[in-house]
Amino acid sequence: MVFEKWQALGNDYLILEAEELPVDIAPGRAKLICDPHIGLGGDGLVLIERTEEPGIVASLRIFNPDGSEAELSGNGVRQAILYLRRRGWATSDTFTVATKAGPITPTILDDGRCSVAMGTASITSSDYPAGGEDGRGIVQAGGKEWDFRHVSIGNPQCAIESEDDLEALDLAELGPEIENSPLFPNRTNVSFYRRSGARVRARIFERGVGETLSSGTGAIGAALAAHLEGGPSSVEVELDGGVLDVELTPDLEVSLIGPAEPVFSGQTSPEFLRRLAEVTQ
């Protein structure tokens, strides 16, 4: 089984073509592949499949390292987009891919960077059924109540503007409580952020992953929440791994601009493939 590993601001994904897989992807198999000790190691897995749907270059499925399937990943999608262009699946700089969250259209800016039209965000969704029209709520974690804004951008985001020292927050303690709060029946991603002018500093706890160096959709959640609190529509989001640019229209259409690059390619051993086939769930 041939694969490539890519990274975007420290958020690393394994990219596999479906026709290379000897078995179907099940949650346990995705978990094994992403395992850093007995698998290939990654913050997630992007499975690329050919499609005959008109206008769609490829269909993408995105898996978290706990085996769950994500609707969307801003970083994972960018990595897959640049992979598709380099591997010849796409011949133009603008094309469309299908995701569980719907079609996504990128524009490749250069060999290592692209702008992705991520669709229209919303502050109401079934992922926060108790929420009102403003998406606001209060969640408990770490013995404290936190004001948040729910954002849906193909996947659920809980964006929290923190008055505390952002760097001192213990996301390993706070993140799981918020991710698994009963408020969010599909669990949620979490962004803690602070705004300064047109720049947002954010730390991200991803659903099914944990704290990551960066997250595209997490950056969007923080940028949109900051915008709704009076921030600009063009936002630089500083993450632990680097900076992503988020552009918002008055209708909350979102573009995400950032880099991605390959790390290495490889081929799995027969022993690993046998172990993968033995995983049944």
BELTAVEN-V5934 format. One record per helix or strand of 3 or more residues. SS is the DSSP state (H for helix, E for strand). FROM is the first residue (numbers start at 0). LEN is the number of residues. If there is no record, write none. Layout:
BEGIN
ss->SS from->FROM len->LEN
ss->SS from->FROM len->LEN
END
This chain:
BEGIN
ss->E from->1 len->7
ss->E from->10 len->7
ss->H from->17 len->3
ss->H from->26 len->8
ss->E from->43 len->6
ss->E from->57 len->7
ss->H from->73 len->13
ss->E from->93 len->6
ss->E from->101 len->9
ss->E from->112 len->8
ss->H from->125 len->3
ss->E from->135 len->6
ss->E from->143 len->9
ss->E from->155 len->6
ss->H from->165 len->3
ss->H from->170 len->9
ss->E from->188 len->8
ss->E from->198 len->8
ss->E from->209 len->3
ss->H from->215 len->13
ss->E from->233 len->6
ss->E from->241 len->7
ss->E from->252 len->7
ss->E from->260 len->7
ss->H from->269 len->9
END
